[in-house]
Amino acid sequence: MTMLNYLYYLAGGLIIFILLIILIIIIYHLQYKRRNRIFEQKKKEWEEILFQYLNDDLSLEKTAAVMNDSYFYLYDFLKPYLKNLRGDDFEKLRQLVQKNKMIDFFLLKLKKGNREEKIKAAAFLGKVREKRALPLLKDYLNSEDKSLMTASIWAIADIGEQEFFFRS
């Protein structure tokens, strides 16, 4: 074989590699658009229901029945409300996520989920001030995974149990 043949093979391999990278990017982009479209559809439905519930126009049971699926999407939807609501509205939101079993779902993810699920679960459980998460969060303070450790620190602080940081 000549040097020219090697160059042809190398160029062909490089073209196939580039096409593969482009295909991966396209697939990732389509998945992102699909997830975003699903989230926007659910957000539109959930927003009206949540406002009716917070305004006492809809019962806890009916609201929990509607907002009882796709907990990761629901987490993304509720995140700004969990950060900003206080007082009675926050307590109503906390009752809602308790009633629709979202807290139990995220407690399980905190215990047995993959890395990303554990981080999201820690953040969510901290925002809803779920004390049942504290033993696992305390264990994750010594985690090799710095992101999980940081999420656990924030969650413990959000729950209001800062004395974990000062024990020897």
N, C-alpha and C positions, 0 to 999 in steps of 0.2 A: 504494500500500500504506500501511496505517496503521501507527502505532507498535505497536499491539497485535499485528499480524501479525509484525512483527519480533521481538517478545518471544516469540511462539509458536515461531518458527523457532529462536531462540536457546535456548529451553528444550528443544526437541526435540533440537537438536545437543548440548546439555549432557547430556541423558539418554543419548543414544547414546554419548557419550564416557565417561560413568560406567560404562555397561554393558560397554563395551570394556575398560576398566581392570579391572573385576570378572572378566571372562572371562580376561584375561591372568593375573591372580592365581590363579584356579582352575587354569588350565593349568600354571602354575609349581608350584603346590602338588602337583598330581597327579604331575608329573614328579619332584619331590623325594621324594614317598612311594614312587614306583616304584623310584628309585635306592636309597633306603634299604632297601626290601624286598629288592632284589637283593643289596645289600651284606650284610644280615643273614643271608641264605641262604648266601652264599659264606663268610661269617665262621664260621658254624656248622660247615660242612664243613672249612674250612681249619684251624680251631683244633685240632681233634682230630688232624688229619694233622701239623700242626707240632709238637704236643706229643709225638707218637709219634716223629717224626724227631729232635727234640732229646734224647729219651730213648733213642736208638739202637734203637728198636723197628721203624723203617722206614728203608729205604735212601734215599740221596740221589736216585737215579734215579727211584724210585717217587714220592717226595715232589715232585720237580720236575715229573713228568708230571701230577700232580694239580693242582699250583699253577702252571699254565702258561697261564693266560688272564686276561683282564680285569686288565691290569697296573695300571690306575689304582685299581681296587677293592683289588687286592692291596697296592698301596702304602699305601692307607689302613689296611688290616688290619695290615701289618707295622710301621707307624710307631711304635707304642709299644714293640715288641720291639727295634727298631733303636735307640731312645733308651735303653733300660734294660738290654739284655743286654751282658755283657762276657765277655772270655776265650774259652774254647772254644765256648760257645753262640753268641756273636757270630760267630765264625769259621765255624761251621756254617751260620748264617743267611746269611752272605756267600757261602759256597759254593753254597747253594741258589739265591740270586738270580742268581748267575753261571751256574749249570747250566741254569736255566729261561729264560735269555736276557733276563731283566728288565733287567739292567744295559745290555745292548746296545740294548734298546728305549728306555730313558731317555737313553742317549747320543745316539740319533737325535732324540729329542724335544728335547733340549737344543740340538741344532744346528738343527733344522728345524721345531720345533713352534711353536704359537701362544704368545702371552705367558703364559697360564696354564700350559700344558704345560711351557714352559721353566722357570718358577718351581718347579713340582712336581719336574721332573727335577733341577734344581739341588739342591733339598732332599734328594731321595732319594740322589743320587750322593754328596752330602756325607756323609750318614748311613752309607753303606756304604764310605766312604773310597776312592772310585774315582779313582785318579790320572789315568786317561785323560781325565777331564772337566776337568782343570786348564787346558789352553789356552783352551777356550771360556769357562770361568768367569773366567779372567783378562781376556778380551776384554769380558765383561759388567760388569767393574768400572767401565768408562767409559760404561755404558749411560745413556741419557736416562731410561729407565724405572727409577725408584727402587726399586720392589718387586723387579725382576729384579736390580738391583745389590745390594740387601740380601740376597737369597737367595744370590747368588754369594759375598758376603762370608762368610756363615754356612757355606756349603758348603766354601769354602777352609779356613776355621778348623776345621771338622769333619774334613776330610782331614788336617789337621795341617801345612799349608804356609803358615804365617803370614809367611814371609819375602817373599811376594808383596807384602805391605803396606808393607814397609820398603825396597824397591828404588827407586832414583831413575830 
